[in-house]
Structure formats: structure tokens, C-alpha cells
Amino acid sequence: FIKKDFPKLLKSIQMGSNRVRDIVDSLRNFSRLDEANMKESNIHEGIDNTLVILQNQIKYSGDRKAIEIVKNYEDLPLIECYPAQLNQVFMNLLNNAIDALEPFRHSGGERSPQIFISTSQEELGNIVIRIADNGSGIPDEIKQRIFDPFFTTKPIGQGTGLGLSISYQIITQTHNGTLKCDSNVGEGTEFKITIPDRIVQAGENMG
């Protein structure tokens, strides 16, 4: 019995080790503790590293459906930014989408929970990142306050009300960009990040 199951055990150990390695690598890349200054960064790497860290919240668990991640990445150049701070924004927005989909994740529900992530570059060079969910949406009276510090609709002890406020400051003040929310009740919510033209063009630094 042991001889028969040993290859399966080794395979499970290898898969577990690879999973731990991926998480450690993603945590290191996510934190970017050695990158406090503005530098050239790959936006897609930041988003993907954040998704790896959140994988445990996204995957199937018990009677909770997995959240399908739908990505549509355009071919983007490197962009000058504060990578660790942008990664924090991605974390906050993705966590917000995961929370919004929680009511639809239980077995028997008709709606399949999905998060849509897309990137693009506008004609003026601005980078646009969209993070959307197909949850229940946000009523207008709440949508007007979502970026206010300490505003939260979660029960006491489950939310600080600072995630979206901090994200708004990082995008608008640190990166001189915009962070907007578009939501329709019953259909879902989309957050749109626009970062202005501070892009390193291909070949610019070549001699």
C-alpha cells in the first residue's frame, strides 16, 4: 500500500512546495520593499502577483463556488510608478470585488461569480486598468461615499473603511491619476484606474 501511494505522496509534496514558492515569490514582488522610489514597472506582474496572494479567497472551498478571473491584457510598455503602492491598490480593489461576490458563491445560485480585469493604453499614452465584478452593484447613495475615509457598509469589526480611501489617495495624489467607480444595481461594479503618461517607451534607454 505504501509503495503504491508513494509516487502520489511525492507528487503532492512537489505541488505543495511549488505553491509555497509561488506565494513567497509573489509576496516579495508584491511588497517591493526595496522600491520606495518611482521606477519602471510592469503593471501586469503587479496584478498577477496580487491574484496569487488572493488565490485562497478566490478558489473553490466547501460549498463556495470559485470566482472566475477573466483577464484581457493589452501589450503595455513599462510605466513609471510606485510599484508597492499600486500593488496595494490592486489588493484593495480585488478584495472589494471578492467581498461583493460572496452572496453569489454558495451552491445552488444561478449567477457564476466573475471578476474581469483589463488593461489598455489610451491615445495620449495614459494607462487604464479596469477591475469589475458581476455582483449586486452599489446603490447611488452609497456610491457617492465609497471613497470617504472610514465609510463602510460592512458590520462592525469586519471593515475599516480605509481601503478605497487609501487607494483613491495613491492614484490621485501620488500618481496624479484618476480612480472612478461605475456601478449598476443588480449588474455589478467596475473601478477604472487611469495613470497619466509617465511611460518608458521601448528603446528609449538604449544607447
C-alpha positions in Angstrom: 0.0 0.0 0.0 2.8 2.4 0.9 4.8 1.5 -2.2 1.7 2.1 -4.3 0.8 5.5 -2.8 4.4 6.8 -2.5 4.5 8.4 -6.0 1.2 10.2 -5.3 2.7 11.4 -2.0 5.8 12.7 -3.7 3.7 14.5 -6.3 1.5 16.1 -3.6 4.7 17.3 -1.8 6.1 18.7 -5.0 2.8 20.5 -5.8 2.7 21.9 -2.3 6.3 23.1 -2.5 5.7 24.8 -5.8 2.6 26.5 -4.3 4.6 27.8 -1.4 7.4 29.0 -3.7 4.9 30.9 -5.9 3.3 32.5 -2.9 6.7 33.6 -1.4 7.8 35.0 -4.8 4.5 36.9 -5.2 4.7 38.3 -1.7 8.2 39.5 -2.3 7.3 41.1 -5.6 4.1 42.5 -4.2 5.7 44.3 -1.2 8.6 45.7 -3.3 10.2 46.9 0.0 13.4 47.9 -1.8 11.5 50.0 -4.3 10.3 53.1 -2.4 11.1 55.4 -5.2 9.3 55.8 -8.5 10.6 53.3 -11.0 9.8 51.5 -14.2 7.3 48.7 -13.5 5.3 46.0 -15.3 1.6 46.6 -14.4 0.6 43.0 -15.3 3.1 41.5 -13.0 1.7 43.5 -10.1 -1.8 42.4 -10.8 -0.9 38.7 -11.3 1.2 38.7 -8.1 -1.8 40.1 -6.2 -4.0 37.4 -7.6 -1.6 34.7 -6.4 -1.8 36.1 -2.9 -5.6 36.2 -3.0 -5.9 32.7 -4.6 -7.1 31.1 -1.3 -10.0 33.6 -1.3 -10.8 33.0 -5.0 -10.7 29.3 -5.3 -13.5 26.7 -4.6 -13.9 25.9 -0.9 -16.6 23.7 0.6 -19.9 24.9 -0.7 -18.5 28.2 -2.0 -18.0 28.5 -5.8 -14.7 29.5 -7.2 -14.5 33.0 -8.6 -13.6 33.0 -12.3 -10.9 35.5 -13.2 -11.3 36.9 -16.7 -8.2 38.8 -17.9 -7.8 40.9 -21.0 -4.3 42.4 -21.0 -3.1 44.6 -23.8 0.6 44.8 -24.7 1.7 47.7 -22.4 5.1 49.4 -22.1 6.7 49.8 -18.7 5.3 52.6 -16.7 7.0 54.9 -14.1 5.2 54.5 -10.8 5.5 53.4 -7.2 5.0 49.6 -7.6 4.3 48.7 -4.0 1.7 51.4 -3.7 0.0 50.3 -6.9 0.0 46.7 -5.8 -1.8 47.9 -2.6 -4.5 49.5 -4.8 -4.9 46.2 -6.8 -5.2 44.3 -3.5 -7.9 46.7 -2.1 -9.9 46.7 -5.3 -9.8 42.9 -5.8 -10.7 42.3 -2.1 -13.6 44.6 -2.6 -14.7 42.6 -5.7 -14.3 39.3 -3.8 -16.5 40.6 -0.9 -19.1 41.8 -3.4 -19.4 38.3 -4.9 -19.7 36.5 -1.6 -23.5 36.2 -1.7 -23.3 34.5 -5.1 -20.7 31.9 -4.2 -22.9 29.4 -2.4 -24.0 26.3 -4.2 -27.3 26.5 -5.9 -27.0 30.1 -7.0 -27.7 30.8 -10.7 -25.0 33.5 -11.2 -21.4 32.4 -11.7 -19.2 34.8 -9.8 -16.7 36.6 -12.0 -14.0 39.3 -11.8 -12.9 41.0 -15.0 -9.5 42.6 -15.3 -8.5 44.6 -18.3 -5.6 46.9 -19.2 -5.2 49.3 -22.1 -3.3 52.3 -23.3 -5.1 55.5 -24.5 -4.0 57.5 -27.5 -2.4 60.1 -25.2 -0.3 57.4 -23.5 -2.3 57.0 -20.3 -2.6 53.5 -18.9 -6.1 52.3 -17.9 -6.8 49.4 -15.6 -10.3 48.2 -15.1 -11.4 45.8 -12.3 -15.0 44.8 -12.4 -17.3 42.2 -10.8 -20.7 40.8 -11.7 -22.1 41.2 -8.2 -25.2 43.1 -7.0 -23.8 46.6 -7.6 -23.8 49.7 -5.4 -26.8 52.0 -4.8 -26.2 55.6 -5.8 -26.5 56.9 -2.3 -23.6 54.6 -1.2 -21.6 55.0 -4.4 -21.2 58.8 -3.6 -19.4 58.0 -0.4 -17.3 54.9 -1.1 -14.0 56.9 -1.2 -14.7 58.7 2.1 -12.3 57.7 4.9 -13.8 55.3 7.4 -17.0 54.8 5.4 -18.0 51.1 5.2 -21.2 49.1 4.7 -19.6 46.0 6.5 -20.6 45.0 10.0 -18.5 46.4 12.9 -15.2 44.6 13.1 -15.2 43.4 9.5 -14.0 46.5 7.7 -12.1 49.7 8.4 -13.5 51.8 5.6 -10.0 52.8 4.6 -9.2 50.5 1.6 -10.9 52.5 -1.1 -10.0 55.8 0.5 -6.3 54.9 0.6 -6.5 53.6 -3.0 -8.0 56.9 -4.1 -5.2 58.9 -2.5 -2.5 56.7 -4.0 -3.9 57.0 -7.5 -4.9 60.7 -7.4 -2.2 62.3 -5.2 0.8 60.0 -5.6 0.3 59.2 -9.3 -1.7 62.2 -10.4 -4.3 59.8 -11.9 -8.0 59.1 -11.5 -9.9 56.4 -9.8 -13.6 56.1 -10.7 -16.4 53.8 -9.9 -19.2 52.8 -12.2 -22.0 50.6 -10.8 -25.4 49.4 -11.7 -27.6 47.8 -9.1 -28.2 44.1 -10.0 -25.4 44.1 -12.6 -22.1 44.7 -10.9 -19.4 47.3 -10.2 -16.3 48.5 -12.1 -13.4 50.5 -10.8 -11.4 52.3 -13.5 -7.8 53.5 -12.8 -6.2 55.9 -15.2 -2.5 56.7 -14.7 -1.1 59.6 -16.8 1.7 59.4 -19.4 4.8 58.6 -17.5 5.8 55.8 -19.6 9.2 54.4 -20.7 9.0 53.8 -24.4 10.7 50.8 -25.9 14.3 51.6 -26.8 14.3 54.9 -25.0 17.2 54.0 -22.8 19.2 52.2 -25.4 22.5 53.8 -26.4 
